[in-house]
Amino acid sequence: MTSPFTLPRLWAAAALACIFVAVSFTWVYPADFWWHLRLGEEVLSGRGIPTTDAYSFTAQGQPFLYQAWLSGTLLALTHKVGSIPLIVLLNALSFTAAYALLLTVCAWLSEGSLRTAAAAAFGGFLLGVENWAVRPQTFSVLLFALTWWLLWRHALGKGHARSLLLLPFVTALWANLHGAFWLSLILQGCFVLAGAILAKVPGLPLRSPSGPALRPLLLALLASALATLATPYGLSILGYTRTILTDPSIRAFILEWGAPTLAAGPGRALYATLAILLLLWGFGRRALPMPALLALLALGWAALGSSRNVLWFGFVAAPVAATLASPALARMTGWLSPRWQDSQRRHESPSPVAPWLPLLVAAFLLALVVLALPWLRPLLPLPEERRSLLAPDTPVAAVETLAASGAPGRTFADMQYASYLLWRLPGLALVFTDPRIELYAYNLWVDYGTISLGLRPELLNDYGVEALLLSRERQGELLRWVAQHPGWRLVYEDRRTSAWTRLR
């Protein structure tokens, strides 16, 4: 009987185990988590989906469209059942499942080479390093991968066309979970366009015997477009999407919405990947499957315009790399010698390398996964900060001190801290701004920035601010002003956070 622990399978298992461990050890960051948890708790409590702001004093009562309401509800339910550890596990499992689907696609396009597929999928995973933290985007990662997998499964003849009926349901679910649901239509559009081009020019290559059937793809795309309206907001969801993509505050003040540059990690990773793909294509000289090429162009353009889209580019770049890797490697070695061919066949053989080594490797990978479980992390011999599930700058102690000193009232807080503050002290602390960027007018963000930089701290009086929750790293100049200005009392301070209340 053939052992399931073959070397190629162990490569794939190692890639997925590393993904699980890496995401498991990613902190829960305050910015895009706690406010979703608070709004999800509102839905879970039976109060319904919030429609107006109740957490700030600068936009209180204004209409608010909470598109990711289902994500917030799922996070709140998970938190109620198993608190933060279960949320961390959910995040790690979602990412691992997503990249397992991507690995499968890469294996199909690399002609069954699990080693190549594992390397390509893991490379795609590394492109999303800035997006491993838990937030509603986690669900987008899984649904993007599922959509990508379903489309390739159809295109390569791995399943019946009826499986495309799942796409509208996936899109409808996505439209209630996260604002990136429009990516479903882009991916499907790439396959529809590829099918149309191949129908007109049948000589163009697609790595399947006959290419994708166009009619089922087109029907799935049309049904998916209608499915985006299957939310509590109907047509309003389209206006929300347009607002998010064009809001000047988001573009001006949120770094991940800006174009990637070589000065930051996502930009360096993106341009390095583009260089690697060009190198593989130059050496491999293999025509790419039409849908892969179209998706690469579409998501590559999106990634060049916004750092947050580098994550999605990784999903479409990985299959391209897997397609080109083998012929490129062959040309790089000069020629396909018989010895090299024999080595390839030996490595891809389903038989185990040795009777004990694969079992040992599998046991090691399993041990890594078990030790990465969030319930065990506090017990590991790691630095104190790494044993915590929460990011070090989560202002837990500072907010508890503010709560003990009485209702903080109008609070000017670092934007990331404001997310935790509105979760922990809803109604007791009203924030100036928080990560719901589109809720606040552009001029409020300008005032937030000038106050935070210490350029116009007197605006605190104009806005009637009663408490401060500041980051020592990001708002150092404002802290120096407060420390020298009468009328403020320091109630908490550590090496990252400082909390003040106004003397009455």
C-alpha positions as CSV (number, residue, x, y, z in Angstrom):
1,M,0.0,0.0,0.0
2,T,1.3,3.4,-1.0
3,S,2.1,5.7,1.9
4,P,0.2,9.0,1.9
5,F,3.3,10.8,3.2
6,T,5.1,11.3,0.0
7,L,7.7,14.0,-0.5
8,P,5.6,16.2,-2.8
9,R,2.6,16.0,-0.4
10,L,4.9,16.9,2.5
11,W,6.0,20.0,0.5
12,A,2.4,21.0,0.2
13,A,1.6,20.2,3.8
14,A,4.7,22.2,4.9
15,A,3.5,25.3,3.0
16,L,0.0,25.1,4.5
17,A,1.4,24.5,8.0
18,C,3.6,27.5,7.7
19,I,0.7,29.6,6.6
20,F,-1.4,28.5,9.6
21,V,1.5,29.2,12.0
22,A,2.2,32.6,10.5
23,V,-1.4,33.8,10.7
24,S,-1.9,32.3,14.1
25,F,1.0,34.3,15.4
26,T,-0.3,37.6,13.9
27,W,-1.6,39.9,16.6
28,V,-5.2,41.1,16.8
29,Y,-4.6,44.8,15.8
30,P,-7.0,47.4,17.2
31,A,-7.8,49.4,14.1
32,D,-10.1,47.3,12.0
33,F,-11.3,44.7,14.6
34,W,-12.8,46.2,17.7
35,W,-15.3,48.5,16.1
36,H,-16.6,45.7,13.9
37,L,-16.9,43.6,17.0
38,R,-19.0,46.3,18.7
39,L,-21.4,46.7,15.8
40,G,-21.6,43.0,15.4
41,E,-22.6,42.7,19.0
42,E,-25.4,45.2,18.4
43,V,-26.7,43.0,15.6
44,L,-26.4,39.9,17.7
45,S,-28.2,41.5,20.6
46,G,-31.3,42.0,18.4
47,R,-31.0,45.8,18.0
48,G,-30.5,45.4,14.3
49,I,-27.9,46.6,11.9
50,P,-26.8,50.2,12.9
51,T,-28.0,52.8,10.5
52,T,-26.7,56.0,12.2
53,D,-23.6,56.8,14.1
54,A,-23.9,56.5,17.9
55,Y,-20.2,56.4,18.9
56,S,-18.7,59.8,17.9
57,F,-19.5,63.3,18.9
58,T,-18.5,64.8,15.5
59,A,-20.8,62.6,13.3
60,Q,-23.4,61.4,15.9
61,G,-26.8,60.8,14.3
62,Q,-25.5,60.8,10.7
63,P,-26.5,58.0,8.4
64,F,-24.0,55.1,8.3
65,L,-24.1,52.1,5.9
66,Y,-22.6,49.1,7.7
67,Q,-21.8,47.0,4.6
68,A,-19.8,44.4,6.6
69,W,-22.6,43.7,9.0
70,L,-22.4,39.9,8.6
71,S,-18.7,39.9,9.3
72,G,-19.3,41.9,12.4
73,T,-22.0,39.5,13.5
74,L,-19.8,36.4,12.9
75,L,-17.0,38.0,14.8
76,A,-19.3,38.8,17.7
77,L,-20.7,35.3,17.7
78,T,-17.2,33.8,17.6
79,H,-16.2,36.1,20.4
80,K,-19.2,35.2,22.5
81,V,-18.4,31.4,22.1
82,G,-14.7,31.4,22.5
83,S,-13.4,35.0,23.0
84,I,-10.2,36.2,21.3
85,P,-8.5,32.8,21.0
86,L,-11.3,31.4,18.9
87,I,-11.3,34.5,16.7
88,V,-7.5,34.0,16.1
89,L,-8.1,30.4,15.2
90,L,-11.0,31.3,12.8
91,N,-8.6,33.8,11.1
92,A,-5.8,31.2,10.7
93,L,-8.2,28.5,9.4
94,S,-9.7,30.9,6.9
95,F,-6.3,31.9,5.5
96,T,-5.1,28.3,5.4
97,A,-8.2,27.1,3.6
98,A,-7.9,29.9,1.1
99,Y,-4.3,29.1,0.2
100,A,-5.1,25.4,0.1
101,L,-7.5,26.2,-2.7
102,L,-4.9,28.4,-4.4
103,L,-2.3,25.6,-4.0
104,T,-4.8,23.3,-5.8
105,V,-5.2,25.7,-8.7
106,C,-1.4,26.0,-8.9
107,A,-1.0,22.2,-9.0
108,W,-3.5,22.0,-11.9
109,L,-1.6,24.6,-13.9
110,S,1.8,23.2,-13.1
111,E,0.8,19.8,-14.5
112,G,0.5,18.2,-11.1
113,S,3.8,19.3,-9.5
114,L,3.0,19.8,-5.8
115,R,6.4,21.2,-5.1
116,T,6.0,23.9,-7.7
117,A,2.4,24.5,-6.6
118,A,3.5,24.8,-2.9
119,A,6.2,27.3,-3.7
120,A,3.9,29.4,-5.9
121,A,1.1,29.4,-3.4
122,F,3.4,30.3,-0.5
123,G,4.9,33.1,-2.5
124,G,1.4,34.4,-3.1
125,F,0.7,34.2,0.6
126,L,3.8,36.3,1.4
127,L,2.5,39.1,-0.9
128,G,-0.3,39.5,1.6
129,V,1.8,39.9,4.7
130,E,0.2,43.3,5.5
131,N,-3.2,41.7,5.5
132,W,-2.9,38.7,7.8
133,A,-4.6,40.3,10.8
134,V,-8.2,39.4,11.6
135,R,-10.8,41.8,10.2
136,P,-13.7,41.4,7.7
137,Q,-11.2,41.2,4.9
138,T,-10.4,37.7,6.2
139,F,-13.7,36.5,4.8
140,S,-12.9,38.1,1.4
141,V,-9.6,36.2,1.3
142,L,-11.5,32.9,1.6
143,L,-14.3,33.8,-0.8
144,F,-11.8,35.2,-3.4
145,A,-9.9,31.8,-3.3
146,L,-13.1,29.9,-3.6
147,T,-14.3,31.9,-6.6
148,W,-10.9,31.5,-8.2
149,W,-10.9,27.7,-7.6
150,L,-14.4,27.3,-9.0
151,L,-13.6,29.1,-12.1
152,W,-10.4,27.2,-12.8
153,R,-12.2,23.9,-11.9
154,H,-14.7,24.6,-14.7
155,A,-12.1,25.9,-17.2
156,L,-9.8,22.9,-16.8
157,G,-12.7,20.4,-17.0
158,K,-12.3,19.3,-13.4
159,G,-16.0,19.6,-12.6
160,H,-19.4,19.9,-14.2
161,A,-20.6,23.3,-15.3
162,R,-23.4,23.1,-12.7
163,S,-20.7,24.0,-10.1
164,L,-20.8,27.5,-11.5
165,L,-24.2,27.8,-9.9
166,L,-22.4,28.3,-6.7
167,L,-20.8,31.6,-7.8
168,P,-23.9,33.8,-7.4
169,F,-24.4,32.4,-3.9
170,V,-20.7,33.0,-3.0
171,T,-21.0,36.6,-4.4
172,A,-24.2,37.3,-2.4
173,L,-22.5,36.1,0.8
174,W,-19.5,38.1,0.0
175,A,-21.6,41.3,-0.5
176,N,-22.7,41.0,3.1
177,L,-19.3,40.3,4.5
178,H,-16.8,42.7,3.0
179,G,-16.6,45.5,0.5
180,A,-14.2,43.6,-1.9
181,F,-17.1,41.6,-3.3
182,W,-16.7,43.3,-6.7
183,L,-13.6,41.2,-7.2
184,S,-15.9,38.2,-7.8
185,L,-17.3,40.0,-10.9
186,I,-13.8,40.9,-12.1
187,L,-12.6,37.3,-11.8
188,Q,-15.6,35.9,-13.6
189,G,-15.3,38.7,-16.2
190,C,-11.8,37.5,-17.0
191,F,-13.0,34.0,-17.7
192,V,-16.0,35.3,-19.8
193,L,-13.7,37.5,-21.8
194,A,-11.2,34.7,-22.2
195,G,-14.0,32.4,-23.5
196,A,-15.2,35.1,-25.9
197,I,-11.7,35.7,-27.3
198,L,-11.1,32.0,-27.6
199,A,-14.4,31.5,-29.5
200,K,-13.3,34.1,-32.0
201,V,-9.6,33.0,-32.2
202,P,-9.6,29.3,-31.3
203,G,-5.9,28.9,-31.9
204,L,-5.0,30.9,-28.7
205,P,-3.8,28.6,-25.8
206,L,-5.8,27.6,-22.8
207,R,-4.7,24.7,-20.7
208,S,-7.7,22.6,-21.1
209,P,-8.9,20.3,-24.0
210,S,-11.6,22.6,-25.3
211,G,-11.5,25.8,-23.2
212,P,-14.3,27.0,-20.8
213,A,-17.9,26.8,-21.9
214,L,-18.9,30.5,-22.4
215,R,-22.6,30.3,-21.8
216,P,-22.5,28.9,-18.2
217,L,-19.8,31.5,-17.4
218,L,-21.8,34.3,-18.8
219,L,-25.0,33.2,-17.0
220,A,-23.0,32.9,-13.7
221,L,-21.6,36.4,-14.2
222,L,-25.0,37.9,-14.8
223,A,-26.5,36.1,-11.8
224,S,-23.6,37.2,-9.6
225,A,-24.0,40.8,-10.6
226,L,-27.6,40.6,-9.5
227,A,-26.5,38.8,-6.3
228,T,-24.5,41.8,-5.2
229,L,-27.9,43.4,-4.5
230,A,-28.9,40.7,-2.1
231,T,-28.1,42.7,1.0
232,P,-30.1,44.8,3.4
233,Y,-29.2,47.8,1.3
234,G,-30.2,46.8,-2.2
235,L,-29.0,49.3,-4.8
236,S,-27.5,51.5,-2.1
237,I,-24.6,49.0,-1.9
238,L,-23.4,50.2,-5.3
239,G,-23.3,53.8,-4.1
240,Y,-21.4,52.6,-1.0
241,T,-18.8,50.8,-3.1
242,R,-18.3,53.9,-5.3
243,T,-17.9,56.1,-2.2
244,I,-15.2,53.7,-0.8
245,L,-13.3,53.6,-4.0
246,T,-13.4,57.4,-4.5
247,D,-13.5,59.0,-1.1
248,P,-10.8,61.6,-0.9
249,S,-10.3,61.0,2.9
250,I,-9.5,57.4,2.4
251,R,-7.0,58.1,-0.4
252,A,-5.4,60.9,1.4
253,F,-5.1,59.6,5.0
254,I,-5.0,55.7,4.8
255,L,-1.6,54.4,3.7
256,E,-2.8,51.0,2.4
257,W,-5.1,52.8,0.0
258,G,-2.2,54.7,-1.6
259,A,-0.1,53.4,-4.5
260,P,2.7,51.0,-3.4
261,T,6.3,52.3,-3.5
262,L,9.7,50.8,-3.0
263,A,9.9,52.6,0.3
264,A,7.3,50.1,1.9
265,G,7.1,46.4,2.1
266,P,4.0,45.8,-0.1
267,G,5.6,47.9,-2.9
268,R,8.9,46.0,-2.7
269,A,7.1,42.7,-2.7
270,L,4.9,43.7,-5.7
271,Y,7.8,44.9,-7.9
272,A,9.9,41.9,-7.0
273,T,7.1,39.6,-8.0
274,L,6.6,41.4,-11.3
275,A,10.4,41.0,-11.9
276,I,10.2,37.3,-11.1
277,L,7.2,36.7,-13.3
278,L,9.0,38.5,-16.2
279,L,12.1,36.4,-15.6
280,L,10.1,33.2,-15.6
281,W,8.2,34.2,-18.7
282,G,11.4,35.1,-20.5
283,F,13.0,31.8,-19.8
284,G,9.9,29.6,-19.9
285,R,8.5,31.0,-23.1
286,R,5.2,29.3,-22.4
287,A,2.0,30.9,-23.5
288,L,-0.2,31.7,-20.4
289,P,-3.8,30.5,-20.0
290,M,-5.9,33.4,-21.2
291,P,-7.9,33.8,-18.0
292,A,-4.7,33.9,-16.0
293,L,-3.2,36.5,-18.2
294,L,-6.4,38.7,-18.1
295,A,-6.6,38.4,-14.3
296,L,-3.0,39.2,-13.9
297,L,-3.4,42.4,-15.9
298,A,-6.6,43.4,-14.1
299,L,-5.3,42.8,-10.6
300,G,-1.8,44.0,-11.4
301,W,-3.3,47.3,-12.4
302,A,-5.3,47.4,-9.2
303,A,-2.2,46.6,-7.1
304,L,-0.2,49.3,-8.8
305,G,-2.9,51.8,-7.7
306,S,-3.4,50.7,-4.1
307,S,-1.2,48.7,-1.7
308,R,-4.2,46.9,-0.3
309,N,-4.7,45.2,-3.7
310,V,-1.3,43.6,-3.5
311,L,-3.0,40.8,-1.5
312,W,-5.3,39.9,-4.5
313,F,-2.5,40.2,-7.0
314,G,-0.7,37.4,-5.1
315,F,-3.7,35.1,-5.8
316,V,-3.5,35.6,-9.5
317,A,0.3,35.8,-9.7
318,A,0.8,32.4,-8.1
319,P,-0.9,30.3,-10.8
320,V,1.1,32.2,-13.5
321,A,4.3,31.4,-11.7
322,A,3.3,27.8,-11.3
323,T,2.6,27.6,-15.1
324,L,5.9,29.1,-16.0
325,A,8.2,27.6,-13.4
326,S,9.0,24.2,-14.9
327,P,9.9,25.3,-18.5
328,A,11.8,28.3,-17.1
329,L,13.8,26.1,-14.7
330,A,14.6,23.8,-17.6
331,R,15.9,26.6,-19.7
332,M,17.9,28.1,-16.9
333,T,19.7,24.8,-16.5
334,G,20.7,24.9,-20.1
335,W,18.8,22.0,-21.4
336,L,16.6,19.1,-20.2
337,S,19.2,16.5,-19.6
338,P,18.1,12.9,-19.1
339,R,19.5,13.1,-15.5
340,W,17.4,16.2,-14.8
341,Q,14.3,14.5,-16.2
342,D,14.9,11.4,-14.1
343,S,15.3,13.6,-11.0
344,Q,12.0,15.4,-11.7
345,R,10.2,12.1,-12.1
346,R,11.7,10.8,-8.9
347,H,10.7,13.8,-6.9
348,E,7.2,13.7,-8.2
349,S,6.8,10.0,-7.6
350,P,4.0,9.1,-5.2
351,S,6.3,6.7,-3.3
352,P,7.8,7.8,0.0
353,V,11.5,8.7,0.2
354,A,12.2,6.6,3.3
355,P,10.0,4.6,5.6
356,W,10.6,6.8,8.6
357,L,11.6,10.3,7.3
358,P,8.2,11.3,5.9
359,L,6.5,10.3,9.1
360,L,8.9,12.3,11.2
361,V,8.4,15.4,9.0
362,A,4.6,15.0,9.2
363,A,4.8,14.7,13.0
364,F,7.0,17.8,13.1
365,L,4.5,19.8,11.0
366,L,1.6,18.6,13.2
367,A,3.5,19.7,16.3
368,L,4.1,23.1,14.8
369,V,0.4,23.5,14.1
370,V,-0.6,22.4,17.6
371,L,1.9,24.7,19.3
372,A,0.5,27.6,17.2
373,L,-3.0,27.2,18.6
374,P,-3.9,30.5,20.4
375,W,-4.7,28.7,23.7
376,L,-1.1,27.5,23.9
377,R,0.7,30.6,22.9
378,P,0.8,32.2,26.4
379,L,2.6,29.0,27.6
380,L,5.4,29.1,25.0
381,P,8.9,30.3,25.9
382,L,8.5,33.5,23.9
383,P,9.0,37.2,24.7
384,E,6.0,38.5,26.7
385,E,4.6,40.6,23.8
386,R,4.7,37.6,21.5
387,R,2.7,35.5,24.0
388,S,-0.1,37.9,23.9
389,L,-2.9,37.6,21.3
390,L,-3.5,41.4,21.2
391,A,-1.2,43.8,19.5
392,P,1.1,45.5,22.1
393,D,-0.4,48.9,21.3
394,T,-3.9,47.8,22.2
395,P,-4.8,50.4,24.9
396,V,-6.4,48.0,27.4
397,A,-4.9,49.4,30.6
398,A,-5.3,53.0,29.5
399,V,-9.0,52.5,28.7
400,E,-9.6,50.7,32.0
401,T,-8.1,53.7,33.8
402,L,-10.3,56.1,31.9
403,A,-13.3,54.0,32.8
404,A,-12.4,54.0,36.4
405,S,-12.0,57.8,36.4
406,G,-15.5,58.3,35.3
407,A,-17.2,58.7,31.9
408,P,-14.6,60.2,29.6
409,G,-17.2,61.9,27.4
410,R,-15.8,63.6,24.3
411,T,-12.5,61.9,23.7
412,F,-9.8,62.7,21.2
413,A,-8.1,59.4,20.6
414,D,-5.6,58.0,18.2
415,M,-7.6,56.6,15.3
416,Q,-6.5,53.0,16.1
417,Y,-7.2,53.4,19.8
418,A,-10.6,54.8,19.0
419,S,-11.7,51.4,17.6
420,Y,-10.9,49.7,21.0
421,L,-12.4,52.6,22.9
422,L,-15.8,52.5,21.2
423,W,-15.9,48.8,21.8
424,R,-15.0,48.9,25.5
425,L,-16.8,52.1,26.5
426,P,-19.8,52.5,24.2
427,G,-21.9,55.5,25.2
428,L,-19.4,56.5,28.0
429,A,-16.7,57.7,25.5
430,L,-17.6,59.5,22.3
431,V,-14.7,59.5,19.9
432,F,-13.5,62.3,17.6
433,T,-12.9,60.0,14.7
434,D,-12.3,56.2,14.3
435,P,-11.5,53.8,11.4
436,R,-14.9,54.3,9.8
437,I,-13.2,56.7,7.4
438,E,-16.1,57.4,5.1
439,L,-18.3,58.5,8.0
440,Y,-16.4,61.6,8.7
441,A,-16.1,64.7,6.6
442,Y,-12.7,65.5,5.0
443,N,-12.3,68.6,7.1
444,L,-12.6,66.5,10.3
445,W,-9.7,64.4,9.1
446,V,-7.7,67.5,8.4
447,D,-8.4,68.7,11.9
448,Y,-7.6,65.3,13.3
449,G,-4.2,65.4,11.6
450,T,-3.3,68.9,12.5
451,I,-4.2,68.3,16.2
452,S,-2.3,65.0,16.3
453,L,0.8,66.6,14.9
454,G,0.6,69.4,17.5
455,L,0.0,72.0,14.9
456,R,-3.3,73.3,16.2
457,P,-3.9,71.8,19.6
458,E,-6.2,74.7,20.5
459,L,-8.8,73.0,18.4
460,L,-9.4,70.6,21.3
461,N,-11.1,73.5,23.1
462,D,-13.2,74.4,20.1
463,Y,-14.5,70.8,19.9
464,G,-15.1,70.6,23.6
465,V,-12.8,67.6,24.1
466,E,-12.8,66.2,27.6
467,A,-10.3,63.3,27.5
468,L,-7.3,62.3,25.4
469,L,-6.1,58.8,24.5
470,L,-2.9,59.3,22.6
471,S,-0.2,57.2,21.0
472,R,3.3,58.3,22.2
473,E,4.7,57.2,18.8
474,R,2.2,58.8,16.5
475,Q,1.1,61.9,18.5
476,G,4.3,62.8,20.3
477,E,4.1,66.5,19.5
478,L,0.6,66.8,20.8
479,L,1.7,65.0,24.0
480,R,4.4,67.5,24.5
481,W,1.9,70.3,24.2
482,V,-0.5,68.7,26.6
483,A,2.2,68.1,29.2
484,Q,3.1,71.8,29.2
485,H,-0.5,73.1,29.1
486,P,-2.5,73.7,32.2
487,G,-6.0,72.2,32.4
488,W,-5.1,68.6,31.7
489,R,-4.4,65.8,34.2
490,L,-2.4,62.7,33.3
491,V,-4.3,59.6,34.4
492,Y,-2.3,56.8,32.7
493,E,1.0,56.4,30.8
494,D,3.1,53.6,29.6
495,R,5.8,53.4,26.8
496,R,3.1,53.4,24.1
497,T,0.0,55.1,25.4
498,S,-0.9,58.2,27.4
499,A,-4.4,59.1,28.7
500,W,-5.5,62.5,30.0
501,T,-8.6,64.1,31.3
502,R,-9.5,67.7,31.4
503,L,-9.5,69.4,34.8
504,R,-13.0,70.6,35.7
